[in-house]
Amino acid sequence: MTNCFANDCEKEATDTDTGLCAAHAREAYQRERMDKITREDAMPALEALCKLSGWSGDGEQAFADAFHRQHRTHQQSIMRMFVRLIMDMSQRAETHGMPNVSDLRNEASYKLAKLLEPTLRRYPLPYL
């Protein structure tokens, strides 16, 4: 029996290509797949997710529920992206003026971003 090559893992290595246990081999495969996804690939997926949420908000809750089942590092990375988006919206509203970046469909989001920015600046999310 050979142990998994992952740090401090004492499970048996079952993947002969990588020398990892099944769980670590699956994680490595998922990371490899994610590395191949480009920013251009991610945006349509995010748009589809938004369309799924619809007017009822059920999709928004489903996203929130799925988020909490993700690895904690991924949760932090997702939150960091959301914070970056909020900060960017606030800065664009400030730099370009609200009429140039928003209309009635997204005005509330830009206003909320401007309100949240000071708090988000005070509490940056660390990279761990």
Buried (B, 14 or more C-beta within 10 A) or exposed (E): EEBBEBEEBEBEBBBEEBBBBEEBBEBBEEEEEEEEEEEEEEEEEEEEBEEEBEEEEEBBEEEEEEEEEEEEEEEBBEEBEEBEEBBEBBBBBBEEEBEEBBEEEEBEBBBEBBEBBEEBEEEEBEEE
